[in-house]
């Protein structure tokens, strides 16, 4: 095996590993915060808090992650495209790209 390319690309590989670990930690922290909030909402005696949390967990746990990603990627972008009020805001740059929906789906799962 020839590893003569490694010294040339080592800084790029190290930066990629660092960014991967950073994204892992950030998504883990955000996911744990969401999990704690949803868990506290699920044990609440108030039906206005408990019912949406129950519906959310039932939908998220009841559908495969790949199906959720397809719905977010192909569904929401098409839905938002039909609303001119949203297309004129600064958010359209994020909402038109399916990448952000996948990131959100992976963080909340």
C-alpha positions in Angstrom: 0.0 0.0 0.0 1.2 3.4 -0.9 0.6 6.1 1.7 2.7 8.8 0.0 -0.4 11.0 -0.3 -1.0 11.1 3.5 1.4 14.0 4.4 -0.2 16.1 1.7 -3.8 15.6 2.8 -3.2 15.1 6.5 -4.4 18.7 7.5 -7.6 18.3 5.5 -8.3 14.9 7.0 -7.6 16.3 10.5 -10.0 19.2 9.9 -12.7 16.8 8.6 -12.3 14.6 11.7 -12.5 17.7 14.0 -15.7 19.0 12.3 -17.2 15.5 12.4 -16.6 15.3 16.2 -17.9 18.8 16.7 -21.1 18.0 14.8 -21.5 14.8 16.8 -21.2 16.6 20.1 -23.5 19.5 19.1 -26.2 17.2 17.8 -25.8 15.0 20.9 -26.3 17.9 23.2 -29.3 19.3 21.3 -30.8 15.8 21.0 -30.5 15.2 24.7 -32.1 18.6 25.5 -35.0 17.7 23.3 -35.3 14.2 24.8 -35.4 15.6 28.3 -38.0 18.2 27.4 -40.2 15.6 25.6 -39.7 13.1 28.5 -40.8 15.7 31.0 -43.8 16.6 28.8 -44.8 13.0 28.6 -44.9 12.5 32.4 -46.9 15.7 32.8 -50.5 15.4 34.2 -51.6 18.3 32.0 -53.3 16.9 28.9 -52.3 20.1 26.9 -48.7 19.2 27.4 -48.9 15.4 27.5 -51.0 14.9 24.3 -48.7 16.7 21.8 -45.7 14.9 23.4 -47.4 11.6 23.0 -48.3 12.3 19.4 -44.8 13.4 18.6 -43.2 10.3 20.1 -45.7 8.0 18.5 -45.0 9.5 15.1 -41.2 9.6 15.5 -40.9 6.1 17.0 -43.6 4.6 14.7 -42.0 5.5 11.4 -38.6 4.5 10.0 -35.9 7.3 9.9 -35.5 6.9 6.2 -39.2 7.6 5.7 -39.0 10.6 7.9 -36.0 11.9 5.9 -37.9 11.4 2.6 -40.9 13.3 3.9 -38.8 16.1 5.2 -36.6 16.4 2.2 -39.2 16.0 -0.5 -42.4 17.1 1.3 -41.7 20.2 3.3 -39.6 21.9 0.6 -42.5 21.5 -1.9 -45.0 22.7 0.6 -43.1 25.9 1.5 -42.5 26.6 -2.2 -46.2 27.1 -2.8 -46.4 29.9 -0.2 -45.2 33.3 -1.6 -45.0 34.9 1.8 -42.3 32.4 2.9 -40.4 32.6 -0.4 -39.9 36.4 0.2 -38.3 36.0 3.6 -34.7 35.4 4.5 -35.6 31.9 5.6 -36.2 30.7 2.1 -32.5 30.1 1.6 -32.7 27.5 4.3 -36.2 26.1 3.6 -35.6 25.4 -0.1 -32.7 23.1 0.6 -33.5 19.6 1.9 -30.2 19.4 3.8 -31.5 21.4 6.7 -34.6 19.2 7.1 -32.3 16.1 7.3 -30.1 17.8 9.9 -33.2 18.7 12.0 -34.6 15.1 11.6 -31.3 13.6 12.8 -31.0 16.0 15.7 -34.5 15.3 17.0 -34.4 11.5 16.5 
